[in-house]
Amino acid sequence: MDIELTKDIVDYGIIGILGLMSFLSVWFYIERLIFFKDINLADYKQKQKLEIDLTNNISIISSFGSNAPYIGLLGTVFGIIITFYIMGQSGDIDVKIIMSSLALALKATAMGLIVAIPSMMFYNHLGRKIEVLIALWEIKQKENGAD
């Protein structure tokens, strides 16, 4: 085992998963924005059906945002474990190798935050848009009932 193993686990395993989560979060965010732009509130007679359609894929974005830091932290823990294992096996305490390994491990935590922060911003933005669309639907329903 060496520093390359740590780098491979963090880069290809953890960072790869986080990269996929980031891509999907952006994808679902854009998909929802397009859906909201094209929605016709008059097509909905029941509030529950409107809510179901508006909230489709929202929980995925929230899940990515809330779990990305944990996945990044998992990468950091793996990196630290491997660093300690390498130190124990070799018997050498080379500061350069230790610091390089720990820096690679911390990269996973940083990437987890880079995925989580925008994902939660997307989720909150879409949540507000959903609230507004439902409110507009309710206003239209009251107007149509008053006519």
C-alpha positions in Angstrom: 0.0 0.0 0.0 1.2 3.5 -0.8 0.0 7.0 -1.4 -1.2 6.1 -4.8 -3.8 3.7 -3.3 -5.1 6.6 -1.2 -5.2 8.8 -4.2 -7.0 6.2 -6.3 -9.6 5.5 -3.6 -10.3 9.1 -2.9 -10.1 10.3 -6.6 -12.0 7.5 -8.3 -14.2 6.2 -5.6 -15.4 9.1 -3.4 -14.7 12.0 -5.8 -16.3 10.0 -8.6 -19.5 9.5 -6.6 -19.6 13.1 -5.6 -19.1 14.2 -9.1 -22.0 12.1 -10.3 -24.1 13.5 -7.5 -23.2 17.0 -8.5 -24.1 16.4 -12.1 -27.4 14.8 -11.2 -28.3 17.6 -8.8 -27.7 20.2 -11.6 -29.6 18.1 -14.1 -32.7 17.7 -11.9 -32.5 21.4 -11.0 -32.6 22.5 -14.6 -35.3 19.9 -15.4 -37.5 21.3 -12.6 -36.9 24.9 -13.8 -38.0 24.0 -17.3 -41.0 22.2 -16.0 -42.0 25.1 -13.8 -41.6 27.5 -16.7 -43.9 25.5 -18.9 -46.5 24.4 -16.4 -50.1 25.5 -17.0 -51.8 25.8 -13.6 -55.2 25.8 -15.3 -54.7 22.1 -16.2 -54.9 21.1 -12.6 -58.2 20.6 -10.9 -56.8 18.9 -7.7 -54.2 20.5 -5.5 -52.7 17.1 -4.6 -52.0 16.3 -8.3 -50.4 19.7 -8.7 -48.2 19.1 -5.6 -47.2 15.7 -6.9 -46.1 17.1 -10.2 -44.3 20.1 -8.7 -42.3 18.1 -6.2 -41.1 15.4 -8.6 -37.3 14.9 -8.2 -37.1 17.5 -5.4 -36.2 14.9 -2.8 -33.3 13.6 -4.9 -31.7 17.1 -4.8 -32.3 17.3 -1.1 -30.8 13.9 -0.6 -27.7 14.8 -2.5 -27.3 18.0 -0.6 -27.7 16.4 2.8 -25.6 13.3 2.1 -22.7 14.7 0.1 -20.8 16.0 3.2 -21.0 12.5 4.7 -19.7 10.9 1.6 -16.8 13.4 1.6 -16.2 12.7 5.2 -16.1 9.0 4.4 -13.4 9.6 1.8 -11.4 11.6 4.4 -11.7 8.8 7.0 -10.6 6.2 4.3 -7.6 8.4 3.5 -6.6 8.8 7.1 -7.0 5.1 7.8 -4.8 4.2 4.8 -2.3 6.9 5.8 -2.0 5.4 9.3 -1.8 1.9 7.8 1.1 2.9 5.5 2.9 4.5 8.4 2.4 1.4 10.6 3.6 -1.0 7.9 6.7 1.0 6.8 7.8 2.1 10.2 9.0 5.3 8.6 7.4 8.6 9.5 8.1 10.6 6.5 6.3 13.9 7.0 6.1 14.6 3.2 4.1 11.3 2.6 1.9 11.9 5.6 1.0 15.4 4.7 0.4 14.4 1.0 -1.9 11.6 2.1 -3.8 13.8 4.5 -4.2 16.5 1.9 -5.7 14.0 -0.5 -8.0 12.8 2.2 -9.3 16.3 3.0 -9.9 16.9 -0.6 -12.9 14.5 -0.3 -14.5 16.5 2.5 -14.0 19.7 0.4 -15.7 18.1 -2.6 -18.6 16.9 -0.4 -19.2 20.5 0.6 -18.8 21.7 -2.9 -21.6 19.3 -3.9 -23.8 19.9 -0.8 -23.9 23.7 -0.8 -25.3 24.3 -4.3 -27.6 21.3 -4.0 -29.2 22.8 -0.9 -29.4 26.2 -2.6 -31.2 24.5 -5.6 -33.5 22.7 -3.2 -34.5 25.8 -1.3 -34.9 27.8 -4.5 -37.2 25.1 -6.0 -39.1 24.8 -2.7 -39.9 28.5 -2.8 -41.0 28.3 -6.5 -43.3 25.4 -5.5 -44.9 27.5 -2.7 -45.5 30.4 -5.2 -47.0 28.1 -7.8 -49.3 26.5 -5.3 -50.4 29.9 -4.0 -51.1 31.1 -7.5 -53.1 28.0 -8.2 -55.1 28.6 -5.0 -55.8 32.2 -6.0 -57.0 31.1 -9.4 -59.3 28.5 -7.8 -60.8 31.2 -5.6 -61.3 33.5 -8.5 -62.9 30.8 -10.6 -65.2 29.9 -7.6 -66.2 33.5 -7.1 -67.3 34.0 -10.8 
